[in-house]
Amino acid sequence: MISWILGLLVFTIGILNLILIHPVPGIIGLLLSLLFFPPVNERLMKRFGFVIPFAVKVVLALVIFWFTLGISDLGDVIDGWPVKKGVQIRIRYTQALPLQQHQY
């Protein structure tokens, strides 16, 4: 069950990267999301005789989330979304936004 959830989250990140940022990180995210789904594990076992351990999947998911939300342009796009209470706003960026300097 957790593998499905992690797979769907990574798949969603791939779709968002594909639509909002650039096709390359989007396609990489979509391909990496396949590693989390149980049917792909069954194919790996039948074809190559091994599966990816669950702990490795969790670490991979954490690295993907950290990279996507902390380093990549998708995190900057999400930070730049205007938020108003009770109002849903749809924004589509056609190019990556410049990095913003934060003062702490």
N, C-alpha and C positions, 0 to 999 in steps of 0.2 A: 504494500500500500504506500509506504513512504517513497519507494522508488518511483512510483507513478507520479506522486506529488512533486518530487524533485525534477523528474523528467518534464512535467508540464510547466514548471517554473522556468527551467532553462529553455524550453521551447518558446515560452512567452517572451523571454529576453531576446531570443533569436529573432522572433517576429518583429519586436519593437526596434531592434537594431536594423533589421532589413528595411523597415518602413521609414524610420526617423533618421537614421544615421548613414549607413552605407551597406551595400550588399555583402561585402566580404565578411565583416564580423557577424552579420545576420546569418549567412550560410554556415559559418563555423559554429555558431551557437545552435543552429538547427541540427547540424551533424552531431555535435556533442550531446545534445538532448537525447539522441537515439540510444546512447550508452546506458541510460537510466531505465529504459523500459524493459520489463521482464521478457516479452517475446524476442527482443534482440539478444538478451542473455541466453535464451534457449538456442537461438541460431548460432551464437558464438560457441556454445558447448557442443552442439552437433558438428559444426564445421571445423573448429580449431581445437576442441577438447579442453577449453578453459572458460571461466567466467570472471568478470571483474568483481572483486570483493566489495561488499557493501561499504566498508570503511573507506575504501578508495573513492567510491562514488560520492560519499558525503564530503570528503576533502575536496574533490573536484568541484562539487556544487558550491562549496564555500569559496573556493578560488574564483569561480566564474562570477558569483554574486559580488565578491569584493572587487574584482576587476571591472565589472560592468557598472556598478554603482559608485565606485571610488575613483577609478582612473579613466574610464572610457568617456566618450562624448555623451553617451546616453545618460549618465549620471548628471552631467551638466544640463542637459535638456530637461530632465525631470526637475532639477533645482530651479530652472527658469520658468516653470509653468506657473501662471497666475492661479491663485486659489481664492475663490470667493465662496462663502458659506451658502449652500443650497443651490449653487449654480454650476452646471457642468460646462466646461470650456474645452473645445477641441482645437488643437494646434497641430499643424503639420509643418515640420521644418524640412527644407529641401537641401540644406547643407549644414555641416557641423557648426556649432556656435563657438566663438572664441572663448578660451578659458577666462574665467573671472577670478580676480584676486579677492580672497576673503580676508577681512581683518578680524582678528580674534582678540 
